[in-house]
Amino acid sequence: MASFESLYNKIEYNVKAALLRLSELSNENEQLRRQNEELEEKQHALQQQLIDTEEKMKLLVITKTVLDKKDKIETKQQINDWVREIDYCIKLLSNK
């Protein structure tokens, strides 16, 4: 009988140890799942931030291009005005 009780106690101990280990692993698994969800949310937020930043960069490039064209047009206009003024002065000088 003693060997049966001893065997029973060993089995009971092993089952309790296995259940305890199962509980620990379940807790760890749940913690890792939550951590994974948090990391996925952060990744999604960072991807959205990257997309937003890329859109802002595109807008800045377009704006700079438009402004550069505007500056070129204004500069050409100013040069043309100066040339007309110089021509007018030359005309006035040649009439004297």
C-alpha positions in Angstrom: 0.0 0.0 0.0 2.8 2.4 0.7 4.0 2.2 -2.8 0.5 3.0 -4.1 0.3 6.1 -1.9 3.8 7.1 -2.8 2.9 6.8 -6.5 -0.4 8.6 -6.0 1.4 11.5 -4.1 4.0 11.8 -6.9 1.3 11.9 -9.5 -0.7 14.5 -7.5 2.4 16.6 -7.0 3.2 16.4 -10.7 -0.3 17.3 -11.7 -0.3 20.3 -9.3 3.1 21.4 -10.6 1.9 21.1 -14.2 -1.3 23.1 -13.4 0.8 25.8 -11.7 3.2 25.9 -14.7 0.1 26.1 -17.0 -1.3 29.0 -15.0 2.1 30.8 -15.1 2.4 30.2 -18.8 -1.2 31.4 -19.4 -0.5 34.6 -17.5 2.7 35.1 -19.5 0.9 34.4 -22.7 -1.8 37.0 -21.9 0.9 39.5 -20.9 2.7 38.9 -24.2 -0.6 39.3 -26.1 -1.3 42.7 -24.5 2.2 43.8 -25.2 1.9 42.7 -28.8 -1.4 44.6 -29.2 0.3 47.7 -27.7 3.2 47.4 -30.1 0.9 46.9 -33.1 -1.0 50.1 -32.1 2.3 52.0 -31.8 3.4 50.7 -35.2 0.1 51.8 -36.7 0.4 55.2 -35.2 4.0 55.6 -36.4 2.9 54.5 -39.9 0.2 57.1 -39.9 2.6 59.7 -38.7 5.0 58.7 -41.5 2.2 59.0 -44.1 1.2 62.4 -42.6 4.8 63.6 -42.7 5.3 62.5 -46.3 2.1 64.4 -47.3 3.4 67.5 -45.6 6.7 67.1 -47.4 5.0 66.8 -50.7 2.9 69.9 -49.9 6.1 71.8 -49.0 7.8 70.8 -52.2 4.8 71.9 -54.3 4.6 75.2 -52.3 8.3 75.8 -52.8 8.0 75.1 -56.5 5.0 77.5 -56.9 6.8 80.2 -54.9 10.0 79.7 -56.9 7.9 80.2 -60.1 6.3 83.3 -58.6 9.7 84.7 -57.6 10.9 84.1 -61.2 7.9 85.9 -62.7 8.3 88.8 -60.3 12.0 89.0 -61.1 11.4 88.9 -64.8 8.8 91.6 -64.4 11.1 93.8 -62.5 13.9 93.4 -65.0 11.5 94.2 -67.8 10.5 97.4 -66.0 14.1 98.4 -65.6 14.8 97.8 -69.2 11.8 99.9 -70.2 13.0 102.7 -67.9 16.5 102.5 -69.3 15.1 102.6 -72.8 13.1 105.6 -71.9 16.1 107.3 -70.5 18.1 106.5 -73.6 15.3 107.9 -75.7 15.2 111.1 -73.7 19.0 111.5 -73.9 19.0 110.9 -77.6 16.3 113.6 -78.2 18.5 116.3 -76.7 
